[in-house]
């Protein structure tokens, strides 16, 4: 059976990562959370007092950053490791969220992580979510999804996620953070967030997780079928 690349882009806290994880599980594909990679870099910058506006500091720091993903078989989670340490919980905290879009907009950071992401997808059979997967990282992806949701619903989802991790943050503060991140993500010079011309638009404001996963898996199966038929006629 041929393997494809599923690229899922969209706004912060629209549920794309949760959907992507489940889609990858059903397709038996690898899942790559590119947002976690940018969060890990942001965490490193914060911990080591790296200025995102200083190119020399950024370049030096990038040489010292090693990001990997490991599956926790007991919890069933795909955890992010920064230089050998599990930082999955730390990178999801609000103080990282407040700075991740600024760090992600740095050209040197994006170039380094895009190159790593492209290496991860060379063998295909992956589901990758982020901001520029269908437009920059894998413009040749067989299936591209652009996901969004109502801003208030996104803020509520983010609040619930933080609460599960023990952080009680006001809805207004979260909404303002998401608004700020949306602005930076869509207006930055380097790989701005936008819908690829051939991406399928999904507003999941009123959709359950199961409905989202079912839709994307069905679309992926259709693309796999097209690839298979294409090979048979060669």
C-alpha positions as CSV (number, residue, x, y, z in Angstrom):
1,X,0.0,0.0,0.0
2,X,1.5,3.4,-1.0
3,X,2.1,5.9,1.8
4,X,1.3,9.6,1.6
5,X,2.1,12.8,3.5
6,X,-0.8,14.4,5.3
7,X,-0.2,18.1,6.0
8,X,-2.5,19.9,8.5
9,X,-2.1,23.6,8.9
10,X,-4.2,26.0,11.0
11,X,-4.5,28.5,13.8
12,X,-3.4,28.1,17.3
13,X,-5.6,25.9,19.5
14,X,-8.0,24.9,16.7
15,X,-7.5,21.3,17.6
16,X,-5.3,20.3,14.6
17,X,-2.7,18.5,16.8
18,X,-5.3,16.4,18.5
19,X,-6.8,15.5,15.2
20,X,-3.5,14.8,13.6
21,X,-2.4,12.4,16.4
22,X,-5.6,10.4,16.0
23,X,-5.4,10.4,12.2
24,X,-1.8,9.2,12.4
25,X,-2.8,6.4,14.8
26,X,-5.6,5.2,12.5
27,X,-3.4,5.3,9.4
28,X,-0.5,3.7,11.3
29,X,1.6,6.7,10.3
30,X,4.3,8.7,12.2
31,X,3.0,11.9,13.8
32,X,5.2,15.0,13.8
33,X,4.1,18.0,16.0
34,X,6.0,20.9,14.4
35,X,4.5,23.3,16.9
36,X,6.2,21.3,19.7
37,X,9.5,21.8,17.9
38,X,9.1,25.6,17.9
39,X,8.0,25.5,21.5
40,X,11.1,23.5,22.4
41,X,13.3,26.1,20.7
42,X,11.4,28.9,22.5
43,X,11.9,27.1,25.8
44,X,15.7,26.8,25.1
45,X,15.8,30.5,24.3
46,X,14.0,31.4,27.5
47,X,16.1,29.2,29.7
48,X,19.4,30.4,28.2
49,X,18.5,34.0,27.8
50,X,18.8,34.0,24.0
51,X,17.6,37.1,22.2
52,X,15.5,36.2,19.2
53,X,16.6,39.6,17.6
54,X,20.4,38.7,17.8
55,X,21.3,36.6,14.8
56,X,24.7,35.5,16.2
57,X,23.1,34.3,19.5
58,X,20.3,32.5,17.5
59,X,22.7,30.7,15.2
60,X,24.9,29.6,18.0
61,X,21.9,28.4,20.0
62,X,20.5,26.4,17.1
63,X,23.7,24.3,17.0
64,X,23.1,23.4,20.6
65,X,19.5,22.4,20.2
66,X,18.5,18.8,19.5
67,X,14.8,17.9,19.4
68,X,13.4,14.4,19.2
69,X,10.0,12.7,19.8
70,X,9.6,9.5,21.9
71,X,6.4,7.5,22.4
72,X,5.5,6.9,26.0
73,X,4.1,3.4,25.7
74,X,2.4,3.5,29.2
75,X,0.6,6.9,28.6
76,X,0.3,6.4,24.9
77,X,1.7,9.9,24.3
78,X,4.2,11.2,21.8
79,X,6.5,13.3,24.0
80,X,8.9,16.1,23.0
81,X,12.5,15.8,24.1
82,X,14.9,18.8,24.2
83,X,18.6,17.8,24.4
84,X,17.6,14.4,25.9
85,X,15.1,15.8,28.5
86,X,11.3,15.4,28.3
87,X,9.9,18.9,28.0
88,X,6.4,17.9,26.8
89,X,4.6,19.5,29.8
90,X,6.9,22.5,30.1
91,X,6.6,23.7,26.5
92,X,2.8,23.8,26.8
93,X,2.8,26.4,29.6
94,X,1.6,29.9,29.1
95,X,4.9,31.6,29.4
96,X,6.2,29.6,26.4
97,X,3.0,30.3,24.5
98,X,3.5,34.1,25.0
99,X,6.9,34.0,23.2
100,X,6.6,31.1,20.7
101,X,5.2,33.1,17.8
102,X,8.0,35.7,18.1
103,X,10.7,33.0,18.1
104,X,8.9,31.1,15.2
105,X,9.1,34.2,13.1
106,X,12.9,34.3,13.1
107,X,14.1,33.2,9.7
108,X,17.1,31.2,11.0
109,X,14.9,29.2,13.3
110,X,12.4,28.4,10.6
111,X,15.1,27.4,8.1
112,X,16.7,25.0,10.6
113,X,13.4,23.4,11.7
114,X,12.0,23.1,8.2
115,X,15.1,21.3,7.0
116,X,14.7,18.9,9.9
117,X,11.0,18.4,9.2
118,X,11.7,17.7,5.5
119,X,14.2,15.0,6.5
120,X,11.6,13.4,8.8
121,X,9.2,13.1,5.9
122,X,11.5,11.7,3.2
123,X,10.0,8.2,3.6
124,X,6.4,9.6,3.6
125,X,3.8,7.8,5.8
126,X,3.6,10.8,8.1
127,X,1.0,13.2,9.5
128,X,2.5,16.6,10.2
129,X,0.7,19.6,11.6
130,X,1.8,23.2,11.9
131,X,1.6,26.6,10.2
132,X,3.5,26.1,6.9
133,X,3.4,22.4,6.2
134,X,1.3,22.5,3.1
135,X,2.9,25.7,1.8
136,X,6.6,25.4,2.6
137,X,7.6,22.1,4.3
138,X,5.7,19.8,2.0
139,X,4.1,21.6,-0.9
140,X,4.0,18.3,-2.7
141,X,1.9,16.6,0.1
142,X,-0.9,14.4,-1.3
143,X,-3.4,15.7,1.3
144,X,-3.4,19.2,2.7
145,X,-5.9,20.4,5.3
146,X,-6.4,23.9,6.6
147,X,-8.1,23.9,9.9
148,X,-9.7,26.7,11.9
149,X,-12.4,27.3,14.5
150,X,-14.2,30.3,16.1
151,X,-11.8,32.4,18.2
152,X,-13.9,32.0,21.4
153,X,-14.1,28.2,20.9
154,X,-10.3,28.1,20.4
155,X,-9.8,30.1,23.6
156,X,-12.1,27.8,25.5
157,X,-10.3,24.7,24.2
158,X,-6.9,26.2,25.2
159,X,-8.2,27.1,28.6
160,X,-9.4,23.5,29.2
161,X,-6.0,22.2,28.0
162,X,-4.1,24.4,30.4
163,X,-6.5,23.5,33.2
164,X,-5.7,19.8,32.7
165,X,-2.0,20.7,33.2
166,X,-2.8,22.6,36.4
167,X,-2.7,26.1,35.0
168,X,-5.7,28.3,35.7
169,X,-5.6,31.2,33.1
170,X,-8.5,33.6,32.5
171,X,-10.4,33.3,29.2
172,X,-9.7,36.9,28.2
173,X,-5.9,36.5,28.7
174,X,-5.9,33.4,26.5
175,X,-8.1,35.1,23.8
176,X,-5.6,38.0,23.7
177,X,-2.7,35.7,23.5
178,X,-4.3,33.8,20.6
179,X,-5.1,37.1,18.8
180,X,-1.5,38.2,19.1
181,X,-0.2,34.9,17.9
182,X,-2.6,34.9,14.9
183,X,-1.4,38.3,13.9
184,X,2.3,37.3,14.1
185,X,1.7,34.0,12.4
186,X,-0.2,35.5,9.5
187,X,1.9,38.6,8.9
188,X,5.5,37.4,9.4
189,X,7.8,37.6,6.4
190,X,9.1,34.1,6.8
191,X,6.6,31.3,6.0
192,X,3.4,33.1,7.1
193,X,0.3,31.0,8.0
194,X,-1.9,30.8,5.0
195,X,-4.1,28.2,3.3
196,X,-2.5,26.4,0.4
197,X,-4.3,26.7,-2.8
198,X,-5.1,23.0,-2.9
199,X,-5.8,22.6,0.8
200,X,-9.2,21.5,2.1
201,X,-10.7,24.0,4.5
202,X,-12.3,22.6,7.7
203,X,-14.0,24.8,10.3
204,X,-14.3,22.4,13.2
205,X,-16.1,24.8,15.6
206,X,-19.2,22.6,15.8
207,X,-17.5,19.2,15.0
208,X,-16.6,16.5,17.5
209,X,-13.1,15.1,17.5
210,X,-14.4,11.8,16.1
211,X,-16.0,13.7,13.2
212,X,-12.8,15.5,12.4
213,X,-10.7,12.4,12.5
214,X,-13.2,10.5,10.4
215,X,-13.2,13.2,7.7
216,X,-9.5,13.5,7.4
217,X,-8.9,9.7,7.4
218,X,-11.6,9.4,4.6
219,X,-9.8,12.1,2.6
220,X,-6.4,10.3,3.2
221,X,-7.9,7.0,2.1
222,X,-9.1,8.7,-1.1
223,X,-5.7,10.1,-1.8
224,X,-4.0,6.7,-1.1
225,X,-6.4,5.2,-3.6
226,X,-5.5,7.8,-6.2
227,X,-1.8,7.1,-5.8
228,X,-2.4,3.4,-6.0
229,X,-4.4,3.7,-9.2
230,X,-1.8,6.0,-10.7
231,X,0.9,3.4,-10.1
232,X,-1.2,0.7,-11.7
233,X,-1.6,2.7,-14.9
234,X,2.1,3.5,-15.2
